[in-house]
Amino acid sequence: MPETILVSTTTSESLTFSIAQTLGVKTIRPEIDRFADGEIRVRVTGDIEGKDVYIVQSGYPDPNGATLTSVFLIDALVRLNPRKLVLLWSYAPYARQDRAHRSGEAISAEVLAKFLEIAGVNRVFVIDVHEEESLRFFGIPAENISVLPLIVQHINKTYRGGSAADLILISPDQDGAKRV
């Protein structure tokens, strides 16, 4: 069975190391630098040839920077010949832009899916994607993973004996309210 390696980014270091510790797998932290003009440079060191590599990334709080970092990181990793390259996104930027609402608008979710595919990722997992329809743009396996059951389990455990009427759940928008 091939060795598994998790790759952290600046937006996901603590999550990556927590997952790695739980699973007992190795991590790699790439060099991610910004030039004075804002351009991003990514470099990966370490032996990943023939290994299963999982990038743990979040598109928050800088969706534009995280998107380009993901694309460049995928390209850098592909050049080191992993057996498999999977992106685990705890927040997928542009997922709500899965259709043009007005004439002349870009379908950003589709463009981003193409970027990631062209860069060389083999599979994508997204945690509670804003709009599941956005995953249809991938020509590779792309799946949504809901953590809502875990949140419900935590609430039930934490507030055992309390009344649901005592809880207030807040959503940032109308689509999120459907999930609450």
Contacts in CASP RR format, 6 or more apart in sequence:
PFRMAT RR
TARGET T0000
AUTHOR 0000-0000-0000
METHOD contacts of the structure
MODEL  1
MPETILVSTTTSESLTFSIAQTLGVKTIRPEIDRFADGEIRVRVTGDIEG
KDVYIVQSGYPDPNGATLTSVFLIDALVRLNPRKLVLLWSYAPYARQDRA
HRSGEAISAEVLAKFLEIAGVNRVFVIDVHEEESLRFFGIPAENISVLPL
IVQHINKTYRGGSAADLILISPDQDGAKRV
2 50 0 8 1.000
2 51 0 8 1.000
2 52 0 8 1.000
2 83 0 8 1.000
2 84 0 8 1.000
3 25 0 8 1.000
3 26 0 8 1.000
3 51 0 8 1.000
3 52 0 8 1.000
4 23 0 8 1.000
4 25 0 8 1.000
4 26 0 8 1.000
4 51 0 8 1.000
4 52 0 8 1.000
4 53 0 8 1.000
4 54 0 8 1.000
5 25 0 8 1.000
5 26 0 8 1.000
5 27 0 8 1.000
5 28 0 8 1.000
5 48 0 8 1.000
5 51 0 8 1.000
5 52 0 8 1.000
5 53 0 8 1.000
5 54 0 8 1.000
5 82 0 8 1.000
6 16 0 8 1.000
6 19 0 8 1.000
6 20 0 8 1.000
6 25 0 8 1.000
6 26 0 8 1.000
6 27 0 8 1.000
6 28 0 8 1.000
6 53 0 8 1.000
6 54 0 8 1.000
6 55 0 8 1.000
6 56 0 8 1.000
7 16 0 8 1.000
7 27 0 8 1.000
7 28 0 8 1.000
7 29 0 8 1.000
7 30 0 8 1.000
7 44 0 8 1.000
7 53 0 8 1.000
7 54 0 8 1.000
7 55 0 8 1.000
7 56 0 8 1.000
7 73 0 8 1.000
7 77 0 8 1.000
8 16 0 8 1.000
8 17 0 8 1.000
8 27 0 8 1.000
8 28 0 8 1.000
8 29 0 8 1.000
8 30 0 8 1.000
8 56 0 8 1.000
9 16 0 8 1.000
9 30 0 8 1.000
9 32 0 8 1.000
9 55 0 8 1.000
9 56 0 8 1.000
9 57 0 8 1.000
9 58 0 8 1.000
9 66 0 8 1.000
9 69 0 8 1.000
9 70 0 8 1.000
9 73 0 8 1.000
10 32 0 8 1.000
10 69 0 8 1.000
11 57 0 8 1.000
11 58 0 8 1.000
11 59 0 8 1.000
11 60 0 8 1.000
11 61 0 8 1.000
11 62 0 8 1.000
11 66 0 8 1.000
12 56 0 8 1.000
12 57 0 8 1.000
12 58 0 8 1.000
12 90 0 8 1.000
13 29 0 8 1.000
15 56 0 8 1.000
15 58 0 8 1.000
15 90 0 8 1.000
16 27 0 8 1.000
16 56 0 8 1.000
17 27 0 8 1.000
19 25 0 8 1.000
19 56 0 8 1.000
20 26 0 8 1.000
20 27 0 8 1.000
28 44 0 8 1.000
28 45 0 8 1.000
28 46 0 8 1.000
28 48 0 8 1.000
30 42 0 8 1.000
30 43 0 8 1.000
30 44 0 8 1.000
30 45 0 8 1.000
30 73 0 8 1.000
30 76 0 8 1.000
31 41 0 8 1.000
31 42 0 8 1.000
31 43 0 8 1.000
31 44 0 8 1.000
31 45 0 8 1.000
32 40 0 8 1.000
32 41 0 8 1.000
32 42 0 8 1.000
32 69 0 8 1.000
32 73 0 8 1.000
33 40 0 8 1.000
33 41 0 8 1.000
34 40 0 8 1.000
34 41 0 8 1.000
35 41 0 8 1.000
40 65 0 8 1.000
40 68 0 8 1.000
40 69 0 8 1.000
40 72 0 8 1.000
41 72 0 8 1.000
42 69 0 8 1.000
42 72 0 8 1.000
42 73 0 8 1.000
42 75 0 8 1.000
42 76 0 8 1.000
43 76 0 8 1.000
44 73 0 8 1.000
44 76 0 8 1.000
44 77 0 8 1.000
44 80 0 8 1.000
46 80 0 8 1.000
47 80 0 8 1.000
48 77 0 8 1.000
48 80 0 8 1.000
48 81 0 8 1.000
48 82 0 8 1.000
49 80 0 8 1.000
49 81 0 8 1.000
49 82 0 8 1.000
50 81 0 8 1.000
50 82 0 8 1.000
50 83 0 8 1.000
51 82 0 8 1.000
51 83 0 8 1.000
52 82 0 8 1.000
52 83 0 8 1.000
52 84 0 8 1.000
52 86 0 8 1.000
53 77 0 8 1.000
53 82 0 8 1.000
53 84 0 8 1.000
53 85 0 8 1.000
53 86 0 8 1.000
54 86 0 8 1.000
54 87 0 8 1.000
54 88 0 8 1.000
55 70 0 8 1.000
55 73 0 8 1.000
55 74 0 8 1.000
55 77 0 8 1.000
55 85 0 8 1.000
55 86 0 8 1.000
55 87 0 8 1.000
55 88 0 8 1.000
55 121 0 8 1.000
56 88 0 8 1.000
56 90 0 8 1.000
57 66 0 8 1.000
57 69 0 8 1.000
57 70 0 8 1.000
57 73 0 8 1.000
57 87 0 8 1.000
57 88 0 8 1.000
57 89 0 8 1.000
57 90 0 8 1.000
58 66 0 8 1.000
58 89 0 8 1.000
58 90 0 8 1.000
58 91 0 8 1.000
59 65 0 8 1.000
59 66 0 8 1.000
59 67 0 8 1.000
59 89 0 8 1.000
59 90 0 8 1.000
59 91 0 8 1.000
59 92 0 8 1.000
59 93 0 8 1.000
60 66 0 8 1.000
60 90 0 8 1.000
60 91 0 8 1.000
60 93 0 8 1.000
63 93 0 8 1.000
63 94 0 8 1.000
64 93 0 8 1.000
66 93 0 8 1.000
67 93 0 8 1.000
67 94 0 8 1.000
67 112 0 8 1.000
67 115 0 8 1.000
70 87 0 8 1.000
70 116 0 8 1.000
70 119 0 8 1.000
71 115 0 8 1.000
71 116 0 8 1.000
71 119 0 8 1.000
72 119 0 8 1.000
74 85 0 8 1.000
74 87 0 8 1.000
74 116 0 8 1.000
74 119 0 8 1.000
74 120 0 8 1.000
74 121 0 8 1.000
75 119 0 8 1.000
75 120 0 8 1.000
77 85 0 8 1.000
78 85 0 8 1.000
78 119 0 8 1.000
78 120 0 8 1.000
84 122 0 8 1.000
84 123 0 8 1.000
85 120 0 8 1.000
85 121 0 8 1.000
85 122 0 8 1.000
85 123 0 8 1.000
86 121 0 8 1.000
86 122 0 8 1.000
86 123 0 8 1.000
86 124 0 8 1.000
86 125 0 8 1.000
87 116 0 8 1.000
87 121 0 8 1.000
87 123 0 8 1.000
87 124 0 8 1.000
87 125 0 8 1.000
88 125 0 8 1.000
88 127 0 8 1.000
89 124 0 8 1.000
89 125 0 8 1.000
89 126 0 8 1.000
89 127 0 8 1.000
90 127 0 8 1.000
91 127 0 8 1.000
92 126 0 8 1.000
92 129 0 8 1.000
92 130 0 8 1.000
92 134 0 8 1.000
93 112 0 8 1.000
94 108 0 8 1.000
94 109 0 8 1.000
94 111 0 8 1.000
94 112 0 8 1.000
94 134 0 8 1.000
95 109 0 8 1.000
95 126 0 8 1.000
95 129 0 8 1.000
95 130 0 8 1.000
95 131 0 8 1.000
95 134 0 8 1.000
96 109 0 8 1.000
96 130 0 8 1.000
96 131 0 8 1.000
96 134 0 8 1.000
96 175 0 8 1.000
97 105 0 8 1.000
97 106 0 8 1.000
97 107 0 8 1.000
97 108 0 8 1.000
97 109 0 8 1.000
97 134 0 8 1.000
98 107 0 8 1.000
98 109 0 8 1.000
98 110 0 8 1.000
98 131 0 8 1.000
98 133 0 8 1.000
98 134 0 8 1.000
98 136 0 8 1.000
98 137 0 8 1.000
99 107 0 8 1.000
99 133 0 8 1.000
100 106 0 8 1.000
100 107 0 8 1.000
107 137 0 8 1.000
109 131 0 8 1.000
109 134 0 8 1.000
109 137 0 8 1.000
110 137 0 8 1.000
112 137 0 8 1.000
113 134 0 8 1.000
113 135 0 8 1.000
113 137 0 8 1.000
113 138 0 8 1.000
113 139 0 8 1.000
113 142 0 8 1.000
114 137 0 8 1.000
116 124 0 8 1.000
116 138 0 8 1.000
117 138 0 8 1.000
117 139 0 8 1.000
117 140 0 8 1.000
121 140 0 8 1.000
122 140 0 8 1.000
122 141 0 8 1.000
123 140 0 8 1.000
123 141 0 8 1.000
123 142 0 8 1.000
123 143 0 8 1.000
124 135 0 8 1.000
124 138 0 8 1.000
124 140 0 8 1.000
124 141 0 8 1.000
124 142 0 8 1.000
124 143 0 8 1.000
125 142 0 8 1.000
125 143 0 8 1.000
125 144 0 8 1.000
125 145 0 8 1.000
126 135 0 8 1.000
126 142 0 8 1.000
126 143 0 8 1.000
126 144 0 8 1.000
126 145 0 8 1.000
127 144 0 8 1.000
127 145 0 8 1.000
127 146 0 8 1.000
127 147 0 8 1.000
128 144 0 8 1.000
128 145 0 8 1.000
128 146 0 8 1.000
128 147 0 8 1.000
128 148 0 8 1.000
128 179 0 8 1.000
129 135 0 8 1.000
129 144 0 8 1.000
130 175 0 8 1.000
131 175 0 8 1.000
132 144 0 8 1.000
135 142 0 8 1.000
135 143 0 8 1.000
135 144 0 8 1.000
148 179 0 8 1.000
155 167 0 8 1.000
159 166 0 8 1.000
159 167 0 8 1.000
169 180 0 8 1.000
170 180 0 8 1.000
171 177 0 8 1.000
171 179 0 8 1.000
171 180 0 8 1.000
END
